């Protein structure tokens, strides 16, 4: 295993998949995992595959399915960075497997930079009818830059760059460290993340041409690296870009970047108001949508809680090869797209997707939910979020026919790993006075809460009833079918909202 910043952990992990105790004693493990450096979680080893730009071809799908079959996993999880995550491993991946993953493009050829977060771009890049610039060449150029600059392996593994072409499916709300947003035919607005954990980046008053983007990214990354090396400290928990900017100030950091570019026009980073907040519309990645290419459509597919089984990987790969362009696109909302399907083939493709046990609409209950690993996989979680989210989806599917998308986030603790942005409904895992798992319910980012008092916490089995009561009230009391849940919430008092969640 290549050298990396590791942490020695003495731990015994219950391997539920193996049905026995897996003893891992004094093993060197990474805090933030990549394919070469797994981390230890409560359910076994955890590792991630970095999928460049979130795009898989059929041969990669088949390699992925074979990998899961070889190591005995039923599914892989698509993450909220359009990576692929493997959980419950009982050993490191064999060198032969790592070689195959590298050869098929599912691991960086330069192991020093494989851990850096996946380059994110809109899953509709190059096919979005409203797109201003196809950002795929820029993303590929940035990945090539990383591969030939191993010194950037010193950066935090959480360092992330996003490319947004200005189309209808935006990633501007994703908490990347840097985002480039197309605002014209040859113009990008630069965004930097300087806020709290999980916040979206903000514009800093710099407009770049396409030719200026890569030099700016390189200068920011190299300036960030230099400041990390100067700061010292615990190299296992490296400061994020926002921490570096916070420590030296935005003006000083912009001067560091300007000197790194050498000879570039003068600029000063400024923290500005996000004028593009209304661009974000994540629901448009689900269902059928026309592409910019004539007679071509992309089909969004829901992966429940991001879980993608071996059979579904093979099945979607085959469908994409036969009826599309042979590619599948992962999304930062933990779903997938099949692009380049003709109108003639759409009915058959949709039927085949349904036969794989997958749904394709933004209003189906399985599309509503985001959930972290929960108590079975994380030591910080108070509740089994995965099982509770599945139970909630099954309850809602049996009771309701929804006509508008909703977003429900199930988090096992306050860290909010699965979804950092505000949800319509958030379930926060808690330990009640008798240490039994329970939930506090938050509506629209704490517009109203149920369970702030310990006596009002809801046991997992009571949560579906409370959420069902709330959805029933929304359907019955909204002004019309076009009134969004957020608009409905905004005209209720906190007391009224809490009453709607009441469970007898």
C-alpha positions in Angstrom: 0.0 0.0 0.0 1.5 3.4 -1.0 2.6 5.7 1.8 0.0 8.2 3.0 -1.0 10.1 6.1 -2.6 7.3 8.2 -3.9 6.8 11.7 -3.2 3.8 13.8 -6.4 2.3 15.1 -6.8 -0.6 17.4 -10.3 -1.8 16.9 -12.6 -4.8 16.7 -15.3 -4.4 14.0 -18.4 -6.5 13.8 -18.6 -7.7 10.3 -22.3 -8.2 9.8 -21.8 -9.4 6.2 -19.4 -12.2 7.4 -21.5 -13.0 10.5 -18.4 -13.0 12.7 -16.0 -10.7 14.5 -13.3 -9.2 12.3 -10.2 -8.4 14.3 -8.3 -5.4 13.0 -5.5 -4.6 15.5 -3.0 -1.8 15.1 -3.8 -1.4 11.4 -2.7 1.8 9.6 -5.8 3.4 8.1 -6.7 6.6 6.4 -9.1 9.0 8.0 -10.6 10.1 4.6 -10.5 7.0 2.4 -9.7 6.4 -1.2 -9.3 3.1 -3.1 -5.6 2.7 -2.0 -6.2 3.7 1.6 -9.4 2.3 3.2 -10.8 3.7 6.5 -12.2 1.8 9.4 -16.0 2.1 10.0 -18.2 0.3 12.4 -19.3 -2.2 9.8 -15.8 -2.9 8.4 -13.4 -1.2 6.0 -14.7 1.7 3.9 -13.3 2.8 0.6 -14.3 5.0 -2.3 -13.9 4.9 -6.1 -13.3 8.2 -7.8 -15.3 8.3 -11.1 -13.9 11.0 -13.3 -16.6 13.5 -14.0 -19.2 11.0 -12.7 -19.3 9.2 -16.1 -19.1 5.4 -16.4 -19.0 3.4 -19.6 -20.3 -0.1 -20.1 -16.9 -1.8 -19.6 -16.5 0.1 -16.3 -20.0 -1.0 -15.3 -19.1 -4.6 -16.0 -15.8 -4.2 -14.1 -17.6 -2.7 -11.2 -20.2 -5.5 -11.1 -17.4 -8.0 -11.2 -15.6 -6.3 -8.4 -18.7 -6.5 -6.2 -19.2 -10.1 -7.0 -15.6 -10.9 -6.3 -15.5 -9.2 -2.8 -19.0 -10.4 -1.9 -20.9 -7.1 -1.7 -24.6 -6.8 -2.9 -24.4 -3.2 -3.8 -22.2 -0.1 -4.1 -23.4 3.3 -3.0 -23.4 6.5 -5.2 -22.3 9.3 -2.9 -23.3 13.0 -2.8 -20.1 13.7 -4.7 -20.9 11.3 -7.5 -18.2 8.9 -6.2 -18.8 5.2 -5.5 -18.5 3.9 -2.0 -17.8 0.4 -0.8 -18.7 -0.6 2.8 -18.4 -3.6 5.0 -15.1 -4.9 3.5 -13.3 -7.4 5.6 -9.8 -6.9 4.0 -7.9 -4.5 1.7 -8.5 -4.9 -2.0 -6.0 -7.2 -3.6 -3.3 -5.6 -5.8 -4.7 -7.3 -8.9 -8.0 -5.7 -8.3 -6.4 -2.3 -7.9 -4.5 -2.8 -11.1 -7.7 -3.6 -13.0 -9.5 -0.5 -11.5 -6.6 1.7 -12.6 -6.6 0.2 -16.1 -10.3 0.8 -16.6 -10.1 4.4 -15.2 -11.8 3.9 -11.8 -8.6 4.8 -9.9 -6.1 7.6 -10.5 -2.9 6.4 -12.1 -1.0 8.6 -9.6 -1.8 7.1 -6.2 -0.7 10.3 -4.5 -3.7 12.3 -5.7 -6.4 9.5 -5.9 -7.7 10.6 -2.5 -8.6 14.1 -3.6 -12.3 14.4 -4.0 -13.9 13.7 -7.3 -14.1 16.6 -9.8 -17.8 17.4 -9.9 -19.7 18.7 -12.9 -23.4 18.8 -13.8 -24.6 15.3 -14.8 -26.1 16.9 -17.9 -22.8 18.5 -19.0 -22.7 18.6 -22.8 -26.3 17.5 -23.3 -28.2 20.2 -21.3 -30.4 22.3 -23.7 -29.8 25.4 -21.6 -26.1 25.0 -21.1 -23.8 28.0 -21.9 -20.5 26.1 -22.0 -19.7 22.3 -22.1 -17.5 22.0 -19.1 -16.3 18.4 -19.8 -13.0 19.5 -21.5 -12.2 21.7 -18.5 -12.9 19.0 -16.0 -10.7 16.5 -18.0 -7.9 19.1 -18.1 -8.1 19.6 -14.4 -7.9 15.9 -13.8 -4.8 15.7 -16.0 -3.2 18.5 -14.1 -3.8 16.6 -10.8 -2.2 13.5 -12.2 1.0 15.2 -13.1 1.3 17.2 -9.9 1.8 14.6 -7.1 2.7 17.4 -4.7 -1.0 18.2 -4.6 -1.4 15.0 -2.7 -0.6 17.2 0.3 -4.0 18.8 0.1 -6.9 17.7 2.2 -8.7 14.8 0.6 -11.9 16.9 0.9 -10.5 19.5 -1.6 -13.2 19.7 -4.3 -13.7 21.5 -7.6 -17.0 21.9 -9.4 -17.7 22.9 -13.0 -21.2 24.3 -13.8 -22.0 25.0 -17.4 -25.0 27.2 -16.5 -27.6 24.7 -17.6 -30.9 23.7 -16.0 -29.3 21.1 -13.7 -27.0 23.1 -11.6 -24.4 22.0 -9.0 -24.0 25.5 -7.5 -25.6 24.5 -4.2 -23.1 21.6 -3.7 -20.5 22.5 -1.0 -17.4 22.4 -3.3 -14.3 24.4 -2.3 -14.2 26.0 -5.7 -16.9 26.2 -8.3 -16.7 27.7 -11.8 -20.1 28.8 -13.1 -20.5 29.6 -16.8 -22.2 33.0 -17.2 -21.5 33.7 -20.9 -20.3 32.1 -24.1 -16.7 32.5 -22.8 -17.0 33.5 -19.2 -17.0 31.8 -15.9 -17.7 33.3 -12.5 -15.4 32.1 -9.7 -16.9 30.9 -6.4 -15.0 30.0 -3.3 -16.3 28.2 -0.1 -15.5 30.3 2.9 -18.5 29.5 5.2 -19.3 26.8 7.7 -19.3 23.1 7.1 -21.8 22.2 4.3 -22.4 25.7 3.0 -22.4 26.6 -0.7 -19.5 28.6 -2.2 -20.0 32.3 -2.9 -18.8 34.5 -5.8 -15.6 36.4 -5.2 -15.8 39.1 -7.9 -13.7 37.4 -10.5 -14.7 36.6 -14.1 -12.5 34.2 -16.1 -12.3 33.3 -19.7 -12.2 29.6 -20.6 -8.4 29.9 -21.1 -7.9 31.5 -17.7 -9.8 28.8 -15.7 -7.1 26.1 -15.4 -4.3 28.6 -14.4 -6.6 30.0 -11.7 -7.5 26.6 -10.4 -3.8 25.6 -10.3 -2.8 28.8 -8.6 -5.5 28.4 -5.9 -4.5 24.7 -5.3 -0.8 25.5 -5.1 -1.3 28.5 -2.8 -3.5 26.3 -0.6 -0.8 23.6 -0.6 1.9 26.1 0.5 -0.2 27.4 3.3 -0.9 23.9 4.6 2.8 23.1 4.6 3.5 26.3 6.5 0.7 25.7 9.0 2.0 22.3 10.1 -0.1 20.6 12.7 -1.8 17.2 12.5 -1.3 16.2 8.9 -4.0 13.6 9.3 -6.6 16.3 9.7 -5.5 18.9 7.2 -7.2 22.3 7.2 -9.8 22.9 4.5 -9.5 25.7 2.0 -12.0 27.7 3.9 -9.8 27.3 7.0 -6.8 28.6 5.2 -8.7 31.6 3.8 -10.1 32.3 7.2 -6.7 32.2 8.8 -4.9 34.6 6.4 -7.9 36.6 5.2 -9.4 36.7 1.7 -7.4 39.7 0.5 -4.1 38.1 1.5 -5.1 34.8 0.0 -6.0 36.5 -3.3 -2.5 38.1 -3.4 -0.9 34.7 -2.9 -2.9 33.3 -5.8 -2.1 36.3 -8.0 1.6 35.9 -7.4 1.3 32.2 -8.2 -0.3 32.9 -11.6 2.6 35.3 -12.4 1.8 38.2 -14.7 -1.9 37.8 -14.6 -4.2 40.8 -14.6 -4.8 42.3 -11.1 -7.7 41.0 -9.1 -8.8 41.0 -5.4 -11.1 38.3 -4.1 -14.2 39.8 -2.4 -17.0 38.0 -0.6 -20.1 38.9 -2.6 -23.8 38.1 -2.4 -24.7 34.9 -4.3 -26.8 36.3 -7.2 -27.2 32.9 -8.8 -28.9 31.1 -5.9 -32.1 30.6 -8.0 -30.3 28.6 -10.6 -30.3 25.5 -8.5 -32.9 22.9 -9.6 -31.8 19.4 -8.7 -35.2 17.7 -9.4 -34.7 18.2 -13.1 -32.2 15.3 -13.2 -35.0 12.8 -12.7 -37.5 11.6 -15.3 -37.3 12.2 -19.1 -35.8 15.4 -20.5 -34.9 16.6 -24.0 -31.2 17.1 -24.8 -29.6 19.8 -26.9 -29.0 17.1 -29.5 -31.8 16.5 -31.9 -34.1 13.5 -31.0 -32.1 12.6 -27.9 -33.3 12.4 -24.3 -31.8 11.6 -21.0 -33.6 9.4 -18.5 -33.0 10.1 -14.7 -33.2 6.9 -12.5 -33.7 6.8 -8.7 -31.2 4.7 -6.7 -32.9 4.2 -3.3 -30.5 5.8 -0.7 -27.8 5.7 -3.5 -27.7 1.9 -3.4 -26.9 0.3 -6.8 -27.0 -3.5 -6.9 -24.9 -5.8 -9.0 -27.8 -6.8 -11.2 -28.8 -3.1 -11.7 -25.3 -2.1 -12.6 -25.1 -4.8 -15.3 -28.7 -4.1 -16.4 -28.3 -0.3 -16.8 -24.9 -0.8 -18.4 -26.4 -3.1 -21.0 -29.4 -0.7 -21.6 -27.0 2.3 -22.0 -24.9 0.3 -24.5 -27.8 -0.8 -26.6 -30.1 2.2 -26.5 -27.9 5.1 -25.5 -24.3 6.2 -26.0 -22.8 3.5 -23.8 -22.4 5.8 -20.8 -24.1 6.2 -17.4 -23.8 9.4 -15.4 -23.7 9.5 -11.7 -25.3 12.5 -9.9 -24.4 14.3 -6.7 -28.0 13.5 -5.6 -27.1 9.8 -5.5 -28.9 8.8 -8.6 -28.0 8.1 -12.2 -28.8 9.3 -15.8 -28.9 7.4 -19.0 -28.2 9.9 -21.8 -28.7 9.9 -25.6 -31.8 7.8 -25.8 -34.0 8.3 -28.9 -37.7 9.1 -28.6 -38.5 5.8 -30.3 -36.7 3.8 -27.7 -37.8 5.7 -24.6 -40.9 3.5 -23.8 -38.8 0.3 -24.0 -36.0 1.8 -22.0 -38.3 2.9 -19.3 -39.9 -0.6 -19.1 -36.5 -2.2 -18.8 -35.5 0.1 -16.0 -38.8 -0.7 -14.2 -38.0 -4.4 -14.6 -34.7 -3.8 -12.7 -36.8 -2.6 -9.7 -36.0 1.1 -10.2 -38.3 4.1 -10.4 -37.8 7.2 -12.5 -39.8 10.0 -11.1 -39.0 12.8 -8.7 -42.3 12.3 -6.7 -41.8 8.6 -5.8 -41.0 8.2 -2.1 -37.7 6.6 -2.7 -36.5 9.7 -4.6 -37.4 11.9 -1.6 -34.9 10.5 0.9 -31.3 11.0 1.8 -29.7 9.1 4.7 -26.3 8.8 6.2 -24.6 5.4 7.1 -26.4 5.4 10.5 -25.6 3.4 13.6 -24.7 0.2 11.7 -21.8 1.9 10.0 -20.9 5.0 12.0 -19.9 5.4 15.7 -21.5 8.8 15.9 -25.0 7.9 14.8 -27.7 7.4 17.4 -30.2 5.7 15.0 -30.2 3.1 12.2 -30.9 5.7 9.5 -30.7 3.4 6.5 -33.3 1.0 7.9 -35.5 3.8 9.2 -35.4 5.6 5.8 -36.4 2.5 3.9 -39.3 1.9 6.3 -40.4 5.5 5.8 -40.3 5.2 2.0 -42.3 1.9 2.1 -44.9 3.5 4.4 -45.3 6.6 2.2 -45.4 4.5 -1.0 -48.3 2.5 0.4 -50.2 5.5 1.7 -49.7 8.4 -0.7 -49.5 9.4 -4.3 -47.4 12.5 -4.3 -47.7 15.1 -7.1 -44.7 17.4 -6.1 -41.2 16.5 -5.1 -40.3 16.7 -1.4 -36.9 16.3 0.3 -36.6 14.3 3.5 -33.2 14.0 5.1 -32.5 11.3 7.8 -29.3 12.0 9.8 -28.0 9.9 12.7 -26.3 12.8 14.4 -25.8 16.6 14.1 -23.0 16.2 11.5 -25.4 16.0 8.6 -23.1 13.9 6.4 -25.6 12.8 3.8 -27.0 16.2 3.0 -25.6 19.5 4.1 -28.1 21.8 2.5 -31.6 22.5 4.0 -34.2 19.9 3.5 -38.0 20.2 3.6 -38.1 17.7 6.5 -35.1 16.6 8.5 -35.0 13.7 11.0 -32.2 14.1 13.5 -31.2 11.0 15.3 -31.1 11.3 19.1 -30.7 9.1 22.2 -33.6 9.4 24.5 -33.4 9.4 28.3 -33.4 5.6 28.3 -30.8 5.5 25.5 -33.2 4.1 23.0 -33.0 5.5 19.4 -35.3 8.3 18.6 -35.8 11.3 16.3 -36.3 15.0 16.5 -38.2 16.4 13.4 -37.2 19.7 11.9 -39.3 21.4 9.3 -37.7 23.6 6.6 -34.5 24.3 8.5 -36.0 24.8 12.0 -39.1 26.8 10.9 -40.7 24.4 13.3 -39.5 21.4 15.4 -41.0 18.4 17.0 -39.0 16.7 19.7 -36.8 19.5 21.0 -38.1 18.4 24.5 -36.9 14.9 25.3 -40.4 13.8 26.2 -41.5 14.7 22.6 -38.8 12.6 20.8 -40.3 10.1 18.4 -39.3 6.4 18.3 -38.4 5.3 14.8 -41.6 3.3 14.3 -43.7 6.5 15.0 -41.8 8.7 12.5 -43.7 7.5 9.4 -47.0 8.2 11.0 -45.9 11.8 11.9 -44.5 12.4 8.4 -47.7 10.9 6.9 -49.8 13.2 9.0 -47.8 16.2 7.8 -48.1 15.3 4.2 -51.8 14.6 4.5 -52.3 18.1 6.0 -50.2 19.6 3.2 -52.3 17.9 0.5 -55.6 18.8 2.2 -54.8 22.4 3.2 -52.6 23.8 0.4 -54.2 26.5 -1.7 -53.8 24.5 -4.9 -51.7 21.8 -6.5 -49.1 24.3 -7.5 -48.4 25.5 -3.9 -45.0 24.1 -2.9 -44.4 22.6 0.5 -42.1 25.5 1.4 -44.8 28.0 0.5 -47.3 26.0 2.5 -44.9 26.0 5.5 -44.2 29.7 5.3 -47.9 30.6 5.9 -48.1 28.4 9.0 -47.1 29.3 12.5 -44.6 27.2 14.4 -47.4 25.9 16.7 -49.5 24.9 13.7 -46.7 23.0 12.1 -45.9 21.2 15.3 -49.6 20.2 15.6 -49.5 18.8 12.0 -46.7 16.5 13.1 -48.5 15.3 16.2 -48.8 11.6 16.8 -51.4 10.5 19.3 
